[in-house]
Amino acid sequence: MAAGRGLECEIYGEDAESFQVEVFGGEVESIDRAKETGLGMRAASGGRVGFAWTCDLSDEGLAALLSEAESNAASGDRADADVLAGGDGREAPAGEKKQYPRDTSAEIKIEGALAMEEATLAVDRRIKGSEGASYSEVTYMICVAGTRGFLRTRCGGYCSCSIGAAAASDGEVRSGWSYAQAPLPGMLDFRKTGIEAGGRAAGLLGGKPMPTGRYAVVFDALAFTEVLSLLGEVLSAEMVVRRSSVFRGRLGGQVASDVFTLIDDPFLAGGCFNAPFDDEGVPSIRRELVSGGVLEGFLHNSYSVRKTGRGTAGNAFRGSFKSIPVPRPTNLFVGPGTADADELVESLGNGIYIQDVMGMHTADPISGDFSVGITGFEVRGGEKERAVCEMTISGNVVSLLEGMVATGSGIRFAGQVGSPPVLVDGLSVSGR
């Protein structure tokens, strides 16, 4: 239809099913199922691009979608007209053939969520209850096509479980949380997740702030994913184009210590967000964004490649068919070391083991400055001695990366970012 009107276009189709179960107090509190199917279109007309989306896949609905996208192009910016992918000659790798979360019965998922809460409550007599246990999944099919000569389809899915626990003693209440994700429900360890949440909550009882000062710290693997979520944002080439990234102008320069390597891998074994092509239909590639502390590249979509005149597209991501693509990671993770978390704590000597980081979303992506809350444990003589709470760490994300001394083993993912435990030599900590 677009070709018949002399238009260039890109069409993104999505058919997604989601399932979620919430349990509380040993009972199923809610079960939600949803299914959504639709198309998003970008159409180029008169040197401008317009976007529209629809859930109406009838002939009339598609004609209306095309007319709306063409009409919206009239108010587009000529400077941003050439955003459509295609024509680079690369072939997308074959998609994986596999099972999907929806293939597992709902009963198994419900039993898993209930077992997770039961395991949490059994950890310690001071665990007074869960703050809600949940299982969530998404299974999807995506099709991307364009008048520049490609049509690609992929299927995928992932699932996760999470739980919060509340521990109380002598009028003090502390919370702990744990999370796990996997491509399939059978790969989730529900009981282990529950035990970890309960242990984290009970372990914080009696926690007090430490004196304000500068301390060496070990970040728990899940805690450091909060820092990585900021890196996933500021490594977007679109952020660089808009002058809103702390890494602007630093390509090829040292931005971290030489122990730090950061990889985005769309073909990661066991990865939840593997994809042979991105949400513009561009073949995916493995990227070593930071190598030995040197910034080697950014996450690109077709727009940012043309704007910057460098890089390779392949990291376009859409929240759904209702949105336009922006650069985002697939499976972004810190290169691991060989020491486990306990060995990093032992090598720390005196300092802080950070179990949780709260509020990294408030960090300034332009300057890289942050000030966030933490909980964890004081470390003395290489041993965790007592819980610490009501404290904040502050600084700059580049300075934090430059102060990294070691990375540990055992990567844990939270969404599209994953990390091992990390040892950092010196962070400003505010306490009492």
N, C-alpha and C positions, 0 to 999 in steps of 0.2 A: 504493500500500500504506500509506503514511504517512497520507494523507488518510483512508483507511478506518479508521484507528485514532484519528483525531482529533488527529494530531500535525502540528506544523509541522516542516519539515525543509529542508535544503539538501544537494544531492548534487553531488560533484565527481568526474568521471570522467576518466581519463587513459590514453592509449595511447601509449607512448613507445618509440622504438627508438634505440639508441646503437651507435656504431662507433668503435673506437680501434685505431690501429696504432702500435707502438713500433719504432724502428730503432736499431741500434747497430753501429758498425764496418762500415758498408756492407751490413749484413744485416738482414732483418726479424726482430726478436726476438719479437714477439708481435702477434697480431691478435685482438681481442675484439669480439664482437657480443652485444648483449643486447636483450631486448624485455620490457616489463612493462606489464600492463594491470590496472587495478583501480579501485575506487570508494572514496571517503571520504564519510562522512555525518555531519552534525550534526543531531540531532533535539531539539526542544524539548518538554519534558513537565513539567507541574507547576511551571512557572516556573523550570526548570533546563534546561541543555543538556548533552547527552552526545555523544561522538564515537566512531566506530568505522570500520574500513576492512576491505576484503576484496579478494581476487583471484578469488574464486569468484563468477562472474556467472550461475550457474544460478538458477532460481527459488528453490531451497532456500537457496542462498548469500545471495541478496538478502534473503530473509525472516530469516535468521540475523543479517545485518548490521543490519537495522532493529531487531530485538529487542535486540541488543547495545548499539546507540546509545541506545535507550530505557532500558535497564537502567543504563547509565553515567550517564544524566542524573540518576538518583536521588541521586548523590553530588556533583552539580554545585553551584555557588555561585549563589544567587538574585541576587546583585548583578551577576553577569555573564551573566544569562539572555538578554537581548535582543541577540543578536549576529548574527542572520541578516539577510542583505541582501535588497533588493527593495522595491518599492512607492514609489520616488521619482519615477517617471514618465519618467526619462530613457531614451533609446534608445541602444543601443550602435552605434557606426559600423560599417559593413560591413567584414569582414575582408579582408585582401589576398589576391589570387589570385596565386600565384607557384610557383616551383620550390622544391625542398627538398634538403638535402644528400644524402639517400639516393638521389636521382635520378642522381647522378654515380657512375660505376663505381669499385669498390674499387681497381682497378689505377691509376687516375689519382691517388688519394689516397696510395697506397703510393709511387708514383713521386715525388710531391711531397715526402714525408717524407725519402726517400733523397736527393733533390736538395738539400734543406735542409741535411742533414748534410754532403754533399759540398761545398757552398758554404762552410760554416763552416770545414772543414779546409783549404780553399784560401786563406783570408784571409791567413795569416801562418805562416811556417815554425815559429814557436814554439807554434802550436796543436798540442797533443799528442793531442788526441782530443775527441770530444763527450762530454757527460754524459747523452746520451740525447736523441733527437729523437722528437717524437710529433705525431700528428694525431688530433683527437677531433671527434665530431659528435653531435648529438641532433636527431631529428625527432619531432614529437609532434602529437597531436590532443587537445584538451581540451573537455569538455562540462560546463557548470554549469547546474543546474536547481534550482528551489525551489518550495515550495507557495505562496509569495507571488506566483507568476505569471510566471515567466520560464524560458526554456530557450535557452542560447546555446552555440555551438560555434565553435572556432577551431583552425586548424592553424598550425604554425610550425616553425622549425628554425634552427640556427646551427652553426658549426664553428670550430675554432681549430687553430693549430699553434704549437709551442714547442720550443726547444732550448737546452741549456746547453753551454758550451764551456770547456775547460780549457787555459790557456796556461802554459808553464813556461820558466824561464830561470835558470841558475845556482842551482838548488835552490829557487827561488821558484815557487810555483804560484798562479795567479789564475783566477777563474771569471767568466764573462760569460753573460748570458741574454737571450733575446729572445722575443717573443710577438706573435701577430697573431690577429685573429678577424674573421669575416665571415658574412653569411647563407648564402653558397654557397662550395664549395671553389674554384671558378674565380676567385673574388675575392681569394683569398689569394696573396701573393707569397712563395712558399716560399724561393726563393734569397735574396731581400732580407732575410728574417728570419734566415736562416743567416749571411749576411755580417755583419749587425748583431751577432749573438751573438759571432762570432769577433773582430770589432773591439773589442767591449767587453772581452773577456777579455784580449787582447793589449795593449790600451791601459792596463790597470791594472798591468802589470808594472813593477816599480821603484817602486811606490806607497809612500809613507810618510805617517804622520800629520802634520798641521800643528799649530802651537802652539794650546793651548786659548785660546779667546777668543770674541768676538762678531763674526760675519761676515754680510755680505750674501750671498745665495745665489740661484742659478737652479736650480729643480727641472726635471729632464728630464720630459717628458710622462708617460712610464710610471711614473716615480718618484712623481709627484704623485698618481697614481691610488691609491697606498697611503694617502695622507692622505684622499682622497675616500671610501675604503672605511669609514673611521671616521665621516665625515659621513653616509654612507648609513645607518649604524646609529643615530646620535644624533638624526637628523631624523625618526625614527619616532615618531608620536604616542603609540604604546603605551609607548615608553620614557619619554615625558613623563608619561603617566598613572602610571607606576610610579616616578616621581621618580628616574629613572636616566639622565637626559640632561643634558649641560652646557647645552643650550639651553632648559631648562625655565624659564618665566617671562620669556623674552626675546623673545617674539613682538612684532613691530613695532619692535624696537630694533635698533641698529647692532651687528652681530656680526662685521663684516669691513670692509676698506677699500672705498671707493666704486668700485674697479675690479672688484670681485668680484661676479659674477652666477652663480647655480647653478640649472640647469634640469633638470627630469625630463620627458622627452618620449617618450610611448609610440607616437608616429607619426613618429619620426625617420627621415629618408631614409637607407637603408642600415643602420638599427639592427638589432641582433641580437635584441632583446627587445621588439620592437613588439607591441602587443596592443590590440585594440579594446575589450576588457573585462578586468577583473582576475580573480583566482582565486576571487572570490565572485560573479562574474557582473555586477559593477557596471561601467558604461561608464567607460572610461579618459579622463583629461583631461591636458593639458599643464599643468605647474605650474612657475612661477617661484618657487622656494623662497626664494632670496635674491636681492634686486634692488638693485644699487648698494650692497651691503653691509648692507642692511636685511633682517632675517628676516621673510619674508612668509607663511610657512606651513610645515606639516609633511606628512609622508606618512601618509595615513589609510586604515584599513579601517573597516568598519561599526561594530565595537566601539569604536574610539577616537573616532569621530564622536559616538556616543551618550554616551560617558564624558566627553568634553570639552565637548560642546554646541556645537561649532563645526567648521568645515572641511567638506570633501567627500570621501567615500569614493572608492575607485578604485585604490588601491595595494596591495590584498591580494595576498600571494604565498605559495605553498606549495612546499616543497621537493619534495613528491610528494603523491600521493593519501593517503599514510600520515600526513600532518601537517596541523595546523590553520593557517589563514591568519594571517600577520602583515604589517604594513606594510613594504614594501621598494620600492626604485626600479625603474624599467624601464630607461631609458637616461638616467642621471644624468651631467651634464657641466658643466664650467666654461665660461662664455661666453668665446669666444676674442677675442684682439686681432689686430693686423695684423703685428707684428714676428715674425720667425722666431727659432728658438733662438739662432742665431749673433748676431743683432742684440741679443737680450736679454743675451747674454754680453758683448758689446761695451759695452752701456750699464751693465753691472755694474761695470766698472772693475776693482776688486780684490775677491776673494771666493772662493766655491766653487761649482762646477758639480756638482750632486748627480745622479749617474747611477743609483744604486740606493738604496732605502730598505728596511731589514730590521727587522721586528718591530713594525710599527704595530698589529698585533692585540693587543699587550700594553698599549696605551694605556687609560687610565681613562675610560670614557664619561661618568661622573658629573662629574668635575672637568675633563676634557679634557686632563689632563697626559699627556705622553709622553716617552720616552727611547728612541731607536732608532738602530741602526747605519746608517752611510752609506759609500758609496764614490763616487769621482768625480774631479774635477780642480781643482787650484788655478788661479784666474784672476788674472792680473796684467796691468794695462794693457789690459783687454778681450780678452785672449787666454788660451786654456787652455794652461798651461805644463807641469804635471807631474801625474801621478796621485797621488791621496791615498786612503789606506785606513786601516782600524782606527780609525775615528772614530765619534763619536755626536753626534746633535743632540738637544736636550731643550727642553722648554717647554710651552706650552699651545696647543691648537688654535685657540682664539679669538684669542689674541695673534698666532699665526702668520698667520691670515686678516687681522687688522687691519694687519699689516705688509706686506701685498702691495702692490707698486708697479705691476706690469704683468702682463698675461697675453699669451701669444704666440699664434701661429697654429698650425694643424695638430693637431687633437684626436686622441688615441689612446685606444682603449678597452681595458680589461682587465676582462672580465666586464661587469657592469652599470654601471660607472663609467668616465668618460672625461675627459681633461684635455689642454689644450695645455701647453707649458712655462710656468713661472710664476716671476716675480722677486719675492723677499721681502727686505725691507730689515732685516736683523738677526735672527740666530738664535744661541743659545748652542751652541757647538761644543766638545766635549771631544776633545783629541788627545794630544799629548805634553806 
